[in-house]
Amino acid sequence: MDITDKVSHSAHEAYDKIADATSETAEALGEKGKKLRKAEQKLMKNCGGYISDNPITSVSIAVAAGFLLSRLFSRR
């Protein structure tokens, strides 16, 4: 086996390792994405329930947050 074959073989091994790692990473990210979407849906459902149960408190919180944000961003 000459040097060209050795280099070629090493390059193919490296490529295979990278391809495997990329595939595993993509699979893991896909699973995490699904978990994040489920968590987001659960949070939105909980928030919607809180807002329905406490409309006056919810509006008060929104007004206070809006006021604070406007003060924060309007400073020159």
C-alpha positions in Angstrom: 0.0 0.0 0.0 1.5 3.3 -1.0 1.2 6.7 0.6 -1.7 7.8 -1.6 -3.8 4.8 -0.6 -3.0 5.4 3.1 -4.0 9.1 2.8 -7.1 8.2 0.9 -8.1 5.6 3.5 -7.5 8.0 6.4 -9.6 10.7 4.6 -12.5 8.2 4.1 -12.3 7.2 7.8 -12.4 10.8 8.9 -15.3 11.5 6.6 -17.3 8.6 8.0 -16.7 9.7 11.6 -17.8 13.2 10.7 -20.9 11.9 8.9 -21.8 9.8 11.9 -21.3 12.6 14.4 -23.4 15.0 12.2 -26.2 12.5 12.0 -26.3 11.9 15.7 -26.2 15.7 16.3 -29.1 16.3 13.9 -31.1 13.5 15.6 -30.5 15.0 19.0 -31.4 18.5 17.9 -34.6 17.1 16.4 -35.6 15.5 19.7 -34.8 18.7 21.6 -36.8 20.7 19.2 -39.9 18.5 19.7 -39.4 18.8 23.5 -39.2 22.6 23.3 -42.3 22.9 21.1 -44.2 20.8 23.7 -42.9 22.9 26.5 -44.0 26.1 24.6 -47.5 24.7 24.0 -47.8 23.8 27.7 -46.6 27.2 28.8 -49.0 29.0 26.4 -51.9 26.8 27.7 -51.0 27.7 31.3 -50.7 31.4 30.5 -54.1 31.3 28.7 -55.7 29.7 31.7 -54.1 32.2 34.1 -55.3 35.1 32.0 -58.9 33.7 31.8 -58.9 33.1 35.6 -57.4 36.5 36.5 -58.2 39.1 33.8 -57.8 42.2 35.9 -54.4 41.1 37.3 -53.3 40.1 33.8 -54.2 43.5 32.3 -52.4 45.2 35.2 -49.3 43.2 34.7 -49.4 44.0 31.0 -49.8 47.7 31.6 -47.0 47.8 34.2 -44.7 45.9 31.9 -45.5 48.2 29.0 -44.9 51.3 31.1 -41.5 50.0 32.4 -40.4 49.0 28.9 -41.4 52.4 27.5 -39.5 54.2 30.2 -36.5 51.9 29.7 -36.3 52.5 25.9 -37.3 56.2 25.8 -34.3 57.4 27.9 -32.0 59.5 25.8 
